[in-house]
C-alpha cells in the first residue's frame, strides 16, 4: 500500500461518533432530500416530515439535506429556509430513530456551499444541529486556484467532517483532476468523497488519488481504519455497476503492489424516490462485489436503472426537470402534495411524465408505489 500522507492538518478535525462513522463506511443508501412546498411556495412541514419518515422506513441509512435536490435557493434571504429545513430533517430523523427503536442513528449529511465565509457558517450550523458531516460543493469557487480550493476545504474540515463532492461540469461544476483529489485526500477531517462527474475518466482520477493516499476502504471483513476515505457514487447514469464493481491500481511505491478501491454506497438524487427498491439494489451489488461475480440479472438491472434515471433526471432536456421529475413521483404517491419548486418556472419537461409513467408500466420492480400506499397516511400524521 502507498505510504500514508504526512502533510495533514495541525488542528484536530471533528469526527462523528464511531458507530455513525462505521455505518457510513460500511455503505448506505443516502437519498438527497427534496423540499416540500405548499401551493403558495411556503415550507410544507407535514410533507417535509413525511419525506424523512418515508426514507427511513424504506431502509435508508442516511439523509443528505440542503443539497441540490433540496434546492440551493433555500439559502437565499428571500426564503431563509436553510436552518428550518436542516432542523426539521434532523429532528424528524431522531424522533423516527427513537420511535422505531433503531439501534443505529441515521447518518445526517448537510450540504455546504458558497465562498469560505458562507461555507464555514453553514458547516457550523449543521454541526450545531447534530449533522455528522458536510457534503462540500465547490461550485461557487469555479475560478479559484487549486491551492485556494484546498485551503477552503481545510477550513471547512475544521468545523465539520467533510464529504468531498465532484460535481459534473455539465451542471455547473468544474474539472478537478488527479492532483486536486490527491491533495484533498491528505486533509484530516475528509471522511468520504461523492463522485458525480458522469465521466468514467474523471471518476478514475478520484479513485486513483484515494488509492495513492493510502486511505481507501478496507476489504470485506476488515476493521475500518480511523483515517479511511469512503467513496459514494453520485454517477446516476452508472449506479449499479459503480456499486458492484472494484477498481484495482498498481501503487507507485517500490512494491508495485496492486490496491483495490470500491464505492461503498450511494448519495443520490435518484434515490429520493422509489427508495425501497434502492435498498435491495445496494444489497445485491454488495453481494456481487464480495463474490466477484456480476451475474446476468444484475447486468439487466443496471440498464433498467439507467433508463429510469434518464426519465427522472430529464436527460432528454439536459437535466432541466431533474428535481421536478422526482417531485412528480413523490406527489403521485401522496408523500408530497404538489410538484412545486421555489422557482415556479422549474417544472417537468414536455414528455417527461410519459417517460416516468413508462417506468412504472415496464419496470414495476423499480418502484415502491404499493408499499407507499399502505403507509403514507402514517408518515403524514
N, C-alpha and C positions, 0 to 999 in steps of 0.2 A: 504494500500500500504506500502511496505517496506520503511523504513526511507531513505532519500537521503544521499549519502555518504558525508563525511566531509573532506576526505584526497584528495582534489583537488589541482591542480597546483596553486602555488602562482602567477606565471606570467600569466596575462590575455591572453587567447588564441585568435587568429584571428577568426573572424566569417564572413561568406558570407553575402551579403545583405539579409535582412529579407524576401523579396519576393522570392529570389532564394532558401533560406533555407526552406521556407514553401512549395514550389513546390517539392523540394527533399523529404520532409517529407510526402507530400500527396501520393507520389508513382509515379514513372515514368518508362517508357521503356528507358533503357540506354544501347545502343549497345556498345560492346567492339570494338573499331575502328580498322580495319585492316590497313595494309601497302601496298600501291600500288607501284609496281616497273615496270620499263621498262624491256625489254628482256635482257638487259645487266646489270641488277641489280641496276640501279640508281633510285632515287626517281621520280616517275611519278606524277608530281604536278597536271596535269589535272585530272587524275583518282582519286588522293587523295582528291581533292576538290569535285569531283563528288560524292564520297562516303559520305562526310559530308552533301552535299546538299540532297542526297537521304534519309539519316536518318531523317533529319529534315522535309522533305516533307512527309515522311511516318508517321510522328506524334511522333517521339521520342522526349522526353523532355530533354534528356541529352546525353552526349557523354563521354566515357571513353577512353582516349588516352594514349599511352605509356604503355599499359598493355600487358598481354600475347599474345592476338590476334594481337597486333601491332608488336610483336616480340621483345623480350627483347634485342636482338642483336643490336638494333638501338643505344644503349648506347656505343657500342664498338668503340674504336678510329678508327678502320678500316672503319667505316661507318659514325660516327659523325652525326647521324640523329635525336637524341632526341630533340634538340631545334627546328630544322626545322619542324619536324612533329608536335610537340606541337603547334608551332606558326601558322602553316598552318591551322590546325583544328580550333584553336580559332579565327583566322582572318576570315575564311570562315563562321563559325557559326555566328559571329557578323554581317557579311555582309548579310547573309541569314535572320537573325532576322530582320534587318533593311529593307531589300527589301520586305519582306513578311508582314511588319508591325505587327510582333508578339508583343503582349503586354507583354509577359514574355520572359526573356532571357533564352537561352539554358544553362542548368546546365553543367558546364565543370569540369570533374574529370580527374586528371592526375595520371598515375601510378608512384609510388615512391618505389624504391627498393635499395638494396645494404646495405653496412655497414652504420654506423651512419653518417660518413663524407659524403659519396655519397648521402645518402637519404636526409640529410639536404640541400645539394646543389640542388638536384632535386626538393625538396619542394619549395625552394626559387625561383628557375627558374619558376616553374609552377605558383606560386603566382604572380611573376612579369609579366607573360604573360596573366594574367587575369583568371586563373583557380580558381575555387571556393573551391576545396577540393582535397586531395590526397588519392588514394587507396593504402594503405600501405601493401606491400608484405614483409614478414619476411623470405622468402626462403633463403636469404643469411646468416641468423643467426641461422642455424639449430642446432648448437652446443652451443648456448648461453643459459644461465640460464633464468628462468622466470623473476628474478629481472632485468637482463640485458635487456630483451625484453621490459619490462615495461618502463624502463628508456629511451630506444631507442624511443619508441612510444611517450613518453612525450616530448622528444626533437623535434621530427618532428612536433608535435602539436603546438609548439611554433612558427613554420614557416607558417603552413598551416592547416586548418581544416582537420581532419583525418577521413577516412572511413576504418575501420579495414577489413582485408581480411583473412578469414580462408581457406587456400588452401588445397586441398585434399592431403593426404600423397602419393597417387598413382602417382602423377605427381610432386614430389619433395618437397611437404610441410611437416609439422611435426604435431604431435599430440599436440594440445593445449586444455587443459581441462578446467573444470569449474573455477578453481582457477585463471587461467590466464585471462579468459574473465571477471570474476567478478572484477578483479583489473583493467583491461583495461577499463571497463565501468566507472571507477572512474576518468578517465582522462578528464579534461576540454579540449575542442577542438575536442573530438571524437563526430562526428555527426551521424555516422552510422556504420554498420557492414555488409559486404557482406559475406554470409555463403556458402562455397563451399567445404565441406568435402566429399560429395557424401555418407554420412553416417548419418542415422537418429539419432543414439545415440549421435554422436558428434554435430549434429545440436541442439539437446536438451540441451547440455551443454551451448551453447551460449544463447539460448532463456531463460533458467532458470537464467543465470547470468544477463541478461538485466532486467528481471523482479525484481530480488533481488536488483538491483541497484536503483530501483525506477525511471528509466529514459526511460521506454518503451513508445511507441507511444500511444496517447490517442485514445479513440474510435471514432466512426463516429460522426461528428458534433461538436467535441471538438476543442478548440483552441490548437495550438501547444505550448508546453512548451519550454522555452528558452534552457533548457539543455537536450532535448529529444534525444534519440538514435533511429535512424530509421533503420530497418532491410531490407536488399535487398537480394533476393535469387540469388545464383550462382550455385544452385544444378540443373545442366542441365538435370538430369535424372528425375526430380520431379517438373518441372516448374509450371504446372497448379495447382496441389494440394498445393504447397507451397503458391501460390498467393491467393488461395481461402480459405485457412484454417485459423483457430485461435487456439492458444495453451493457455491453462489456467493452472496456477500453484498456489498452496497454498503458501502464504508467510510465512516467519519464525517469524514474529512479533507476539505479543500477540493476535491480532485479528483473526489470522488464516484465513484471508480473501483471496479469490481467485483473482488473477490478470491475465489478458489476454495479449497476445502479438501476433503480426502478421507480415508477410512480406508485406511491402507497395508497393514494386516494384521489378524490376529485373535489375541486371547489368550483362549482359550475352554475351558470345561469340556466343552462339546460335542465338541471335538476331542481329548479324552482317549481316545476310542475311535474305531474306523474312521477313523484318521488319514490313511492313504494317499490316500483319495479327496479329503480336505480340501485336500491339496497341489495336486491338479489343479483343484479348485474355485477356489482362490485365483488360480491362473494364468489361468483363464478369466475371472475377474472383473477382473483387472488388464488383460487384453486388451480387455475391454468398456469399461472406464473410459478407456483410452487412445484407443480408437476413437470413443467417444461413443455406441456402439450396444449396447443390451442386447437381444439377439435373443430370439426366442420360446423357444428351447431353454433359455436361461438363466432366463427367467421361469418356465418349468415347473420347473426345478431348484430355484428359490427356494422354491416351495411345498412341494416334496418334502422339502427340508432342514428347513423349519419343522415339518412333520409328524413328521419323525424326531426333532427336538428335543423336541417335545411328549411323545413316548414316553420318550426317555431321561431327561428332566428331570421327568417325572411331573407335568405341568401339571394333569391332572385332579384331583390331590390337593394342589394348591398347593405343588408342588415338594418334597414330603416325601421322595420317593425319588430325588432328583436325583443323589446320589452313588452310591447303591446300583444305580441303573439303569446307570450307566457300568461299575460293578464287574461287573454281570451279563454284559455283553458281553465284557469282558476275561477273565473267568473261563471263559466258554463257549469262548473261543478258546485257553485254556490259558496265557495270559500271566500271569494271576494264578491262585492255587489256590482261592480262595473269594471270596465277596462281603462278608465281614465288615467292619464299620466299628468304630471304637473304642467307640462307643455300640452295644451289641448290639441295641438296640431300633430302630436306624436301618437300615431294610431296604426292599426293593422293596414297593410298594403292591399291594393286590389288583387284578388285571387288568393291571398294568404290564408284566409279562413277555410277556403275549399281544400287547400293542401293539408291544413291541420286536421280537418274533419276526415280527410282521406287516411291519415294515420290511424284515427280511431276505427275506421272501417277495415283497413287492410292489416293493421298490426295491433289488435286489441290487447295483446300481451304486453305492449309497451305502455299501457295506460293503467290507471287505478280508479277509474270512474265509479264502478260498482261499489268498491270498498269505501270510497269517499262518501258516497250517498248514504251509507249506513251510519256514518259518524259525524258528518258535517254539522248537524244541529248541536251536538255536544261541544264541538270546538267553538261554536259561535255563542255559547251561553254567556 
